[in-house]
Amino acid sequence: MATNDLMMELQKDSIKLDEDSEKKVVKMLLKLLEDKNGEVQNLAVKCLGPLVGKVKEYQVETIVDTLCTNMLSDKEQLRDISSIGLKTVISELPPASTGSTMTANVCKKITAQLTGAIGKQEDVSVQLEALDILSDMLSRLGGTLYSFHASILNCLLPQLTSPRLAVRKRAIIALGHLVLTCSGNIFSELTEHLLSELKRNESTSTTRTYIQCVAGISRQAGHRVGEHLEKIVPLIVQYCNVEDDELREYCFQAFESFVRRCPKEIDPHIPNVMGLCLKYITFDPNYNYDNEEEEMMETENGEDEEQESDDEYSDDDDISWKVRRSAAKCLEAIVSSRHDLLQDFYKTLSPVLISRFKEREENVKADIFSAYISLLKQTLPIQSWLHASDASGKDDVPLTMLQNQVPNIVKALHKQLKEKSIKSRQGCLSLLTELANVLPGCLADHIPALVPGIVFSLADKSSSSNMRIDTLSFLHVLLCNHQPEVFHPHIKSLVPPVVTCIGDPFYKITSEALLVTQQLVKVIRPLDKSCSFDAKPYVKDLFPATLKRLKAADIDQEVKERAISCMGQIIYNLGDHLSTDLQPTLKIFLERLKNEITRLTTVKALTLIASSPLKIDLRPILGEGFPILASFLRKNQRALKLSTLTALDILVKNYSDSLKPAMIESVLTELPALITENDMHVSQVAIVFLTTLAKVYPSCISKISGSALAEVFQLVHSPLLQGGALNAIIDFFQALVLAKAATMCYSELMKQLTAPVYSSGLAGASLTLHKQAYYSVAKCVAALSSACPKEAPVTVNQFIQDVKNPKSSSAVKVLAFLSLAEIGRTMNLSAQRELKTVILEAFTSTSEEVKSAASYALGNVSVGNLKEYLPFMLKEIVTQPKRQYLLLHSLKEVISSSPANGLKPYVEDIWALLFKHCECTEEGTRNVVAECLGKLTLVNPSELLPRLKKQLSSGSPHARGTVVTAIKFTIADQPQPVDALLKGCIGDFLKTLQDPDLNVRRVALAMFNSAAHNKPSLIRDLLSAVLPSLYNETKVRRELIREVEMGPFKHTVDDGLDVRKAAFECMYTLLESCLDRLDIYEYLNHVEDGLKDHYDIRMLTFIMLARLSTLCPNAVLQRLERLIEPLRATCSTKVKAGSVKQEFEKQDELKRSAMRAVAALLTIPEVEKSPAMAEFSSQIRSNPEMASLFESIQKDSASLPTSESMDMS
């Protein structure tokens, strides 16, 4: 008891020991370790841990000495307790980075004693304990034992030939921890020793151990083994052919660890290793599979017979399954790491794996399944906008190959779905689920073969609940990914077991079954196409089962939600078969609406029901339901607001005759609060709903006019309005005008729209609203004019007068021009004679905003009437050099907005004109010319693209730069006719990456980045040629750095910085779109250089590093030591005292960014094994400034749902 009290006190931190009492306590505890009573011994050991931190160093050394001596004693109990004591002490020692010398001294003491004990001891159990403690120490404090590494190595190597296998095993573990921290020389010595022993091959048993050791080292420190692989692999290949199953198993384990750990170095050996795997995965010398087919027919289980006939051979000695299993695991490692070999895998590997699905050993079968699943996962087409445009072509090859192998897969599996073994059935199902996801529709012809297995697993009494859940989720995937018709013949057998599962007492089964039912209902009666299948007989099974779950109140939340969704689907698809049951069920929905937990799901279900083509009668619940829905718009739950607005919208559209004005008003009062710039999406949905109301109930317009309208105007004048929300407002205004309400007539709306601009006062005043708001107002004005064509001319006149009036403020002029632009784009304004002169006069205005609005207007008015305006504009560009820039902007608007066939007649003139200006000295003008050229090329790509290509040989760098930038504007993220032509010649344009002119290289990089971001298919196949030039641009060029004198100060300017920045941006983009085509190690070399570059580039490379640690963690792990140094340097720099505020902020931003990269690196699995990382992270923890920064970064990342990525668009 006293020991227990002592432990409590020690843990509390309240106890301070003086020298004398320290001595006593230590002496007492060490004596207690030899106590007769086991309990007392245990407590004494527990006290040692907290004590280590409390007493002086020499006392710790006393403790350690005594423990080490006890370890060698003859009493087994004392030995055991002392080794536990040593482990406790080691785990409590402070890490070396805290700067305490105690750890180093104590470790040296222990190590000397342990290596002695391991070396000379006759007693195996002491050796085992000593090896165990040594491993512990190396893994925690390997770096501290630096001076002992050589002696540890010398003491461990002989243990690999110890007669006891357990000793060998522990020695291997200890070596694994040693290679993490040892120096290069020691590592080479170890590898040399292993290689020479493997070549000598004294006995199979030692060879096995050496191969295990190689595998162990590679698992721990793969990046170091890489350079020795050339010598190691051939030896291991040679041992695969020795008749010894265990040896083969270790060989494959070694291969697997090489594939996972040194992907680059193993590359040349992959074909060889794969060949061996495929050979040995079928290695089953003691079992004959040939006649199994017939035998399975005769007896339920062919294997019993097999055994009896083979009296002379017993199955217990057969360990060939270990070889097959390790070969399967090695194949899985190859498949998951080599996406580029997919086609070869489908040629060679897939058929072999399929033929092995009949494997008799369960564990092996599980690994074969998981290897095949990993192959399917690699084949899954990447579902993203990046690859949408280039899905056709080469990516389909593996999919077609897979499609052809589906019949064999099903043939190999469908019998196993009825086997007794649950494990193999689950394996089959997970493989089939993956298959149905990768190739939707591929199992359509095989449904008859699969259904019996599914029914069997659902109905089988012996099935575990997990088995049933897996079966149901497979059925769900199957129903989602195939056409309804293929299931119709089998509905009869599928419905009963699914209904039984809905009634299952275990909630997880119920909830899966409800999901399946929801999908089944869509299959039984698809409403989007005519279908002859009669669904009526099944309603009486599915409906009551679901209803029972819907009614239950004391049931799991997930089941409640799924029952609501499932019932919603039943009413949507089969509502007309429910007759008298329909109304009571809808009443339950009302109840669920009133419950906070289920209301969101119910709103979604009601939305579905209201949109049903069967016109379900909802009148009985609308009276009570509508006010409830209206009240949801007040709730502080965004998802609920959005779903409710969608539901109300559908109800108003489809049930307008059943709604009373009072109901509508209850909703209307809630809407103004939802229209706010703080949440554009909710505002947009609310305005769409208002538009529906204005169309369906023109009578309630007067009610809208109040506060809701004021909020809408508020939104129009907000700088944040754009995209969807703006289009919703435009539709709403048009609906309002067409509803012909007295209060909301055209002139009234116009007045309110433009009021803030006109009220802003006098000619001198600058813009009052944000620039974006002028564009929004102008678009709304144009929309109103197009809805009321009679009123338009008056409005246009008014605007022209505003512009002519010298008293108008520049805000009024800007709005007038923008509105004329938006109106003129769709209407022909040639009746307005003064328009041209008014616009040209504005080009001389003093206000920049007015000038650019006038140029925008000229462009858009021309779109509405090309015949009259375009020739005029081209003439002006030639004759008015001063206004060129503005006129070119107008031309850009014309080219961007006009339909291609309208422009065709003018292409030649425009082209000639643009080429006159492509060598202009002003970069701004050149950029506009480039954009015009690029967009003009899209009008007639087959003719104009070759012309651009010709210009590449032009002597002037300006012209070359303009042409390359023009190409950037031909690349869009949507598929276009120009793509095929571009793909053919983009290589020529990319050659400008080697242009002698710095600026041309910069724009070439920008063009390359745009292609990689928007349409990777254009450049994927050219990467091998382009990457060297790209990497070349990431280097710092000394000759581009110059010194500029600014008064008394010298200031260095790096002209190459922009190009480098552009190059690193391209590298980042390639990570997202072409990762599989990059040699990641080469890539990392350049990231490493970037980490030591200028501030801007370091910021970029930190983000790249964070991204890399999620995309290819293994490669980053191999380079960790070299990547951490620059990060550490950044995190620990100090800004000179007296620097300017910007310098402090800059440094702070850098540190934050570097810390984010560190946080990302720490998420890599197994990163903690790296000594450099361990040391750095303890340095962060021990430095208060870095620690607080790190904590704040982790808080930030916890609150952000997605990984940090850079928007480069």
Secondary structure as UniProt FT lines:
FT   HELIX           2..12
FT   HELIX           19..32
FT   TURN            33..34
FT   HELIX           38..52
FT   TURN            53..54
FT   HELIX           57..71
FT   HELIX           76..92
FT   HELIX           96..98
FT   HELIX           101..120
FT   HELIX           124..141
FT   HELIX           142..148
FT   HELIX           149..156
FT   HELIX           157..161
FT   HELIX           165..181
FT   HELIX           184..200
FT   HELIX           204..225
FT   HELIX           226..228
FT   HELIX           229..240
FT   HELIX           245..261
FT   HELIX           263..266
FT   HELIX           267..269
FT   HELIX           270..280
FT   TURN            281..282
FT   TURN            285..286
FT   TURN            290..291
FT   HELIX           292..298
FT   HELIX           302..309
FT   TURN            311..312
FT   HELIX           315..317
FT   HELIX           320..337
FT   HELIX           339..341
FT   HELIX           342..344
FT   HELIX           345..349
FT   HELIX           350..355
FT   HELIX           356..358
FT   HELIX           362..379
FT   HELIX           385..388
FT   TURN            389..390
FT   TURN            394..395
FT   HELIX           396..413
FT   TURN            414..415
FT   HELIX           416..418
FT   HELIX           422..438
FT   TURN            440..443
FT   HELIX           444..446
FT   HELIX           447..459
FT   TURN            461..462
FT   HELIX           465..481
FT   HELIX           484..490
FT   HELIX           491..502
FT   HELIX           507..524
FT   TURN            527..528
FT   HELIX           536..551
FT   HELIX           557..574
FT   HELIX           575..577
FT   HELIX           579..581
FT   HELIX           582..593
FT   TURN            596..598
FT   HELIX           599..610
FT   TURN            613..614
FT   HELIX           619..632
FT   TURN            633..634
FT   HELIX           638..654
FT   HELIX           656..658
FT   HELIX           661..668
FT   TURN            669..670
FT   HELIX           672..674
FT   TURN            677..678
FT   HELIX           680..696
FT   HELIX           698..700
FT   HELIX           701..704
FT   TURN            705..706
FT   HELIX           707..716
FT   TURN            719..720
FT   HELIX           723..738
FT   TURN            739..740
FT   TURN            743..744
FT   HELIX           746..758
FT   TURN            759..760
FT   TURN            763..764
FT   HELIX           771..787
FT   TURN            789..791
FT   HELIX           792..804
FT   TURN            806..807
FT   HELIX           810..826
FT   TURN            830..831
FT   TURN            833..834
FT   HELIX           835..842
FT   TURN            843..844
FT   HELIX           848..864
FT   HELIX           866..879
FT   HELIX           881..883
FT   HELIX           884..897
FT   HELIX           900..903
FT   HELIX           904..906
FT   HELIX           907..917
FT   TURN            918..919
FT   HELIX           923..937
FT   TURN            938..939
FT   HELIX           941..950
FT   HELIX           951..953
FT   HELIX           957..968
FT   TURN            969..970
FT   HELIX           978..990
FT   HELIX           991..994
FT   HELIX           998..1014
FT   HELIX           1016..1018
FT   HELIX           1020..1022
FT   HELIX           1023..1032
FT   TURN            1033..1034
FT   HELIX           1038..1040
FT   STRAND          1041..1046
FT   TURN            1047..1048
FT   STRAND          1049..1054
FT   TURN            1055..1056
FT   HELIX           1057..1073
FT   HELIX           1075..1077
FT   HELIX           1080..1090
FT   TURN            1091..1092
FT   HELIX           1095..1111
FT   HELIX           1113..1118
FT   HELIX           1120..1131
FT   TURN            1137..1138
FT   HELIX           1141..1162
FT   TURN            1165..1166
FT   HELIX           1167..1169
FT   HELIX           1171..1182
FT   HELIX           1184..1199
//
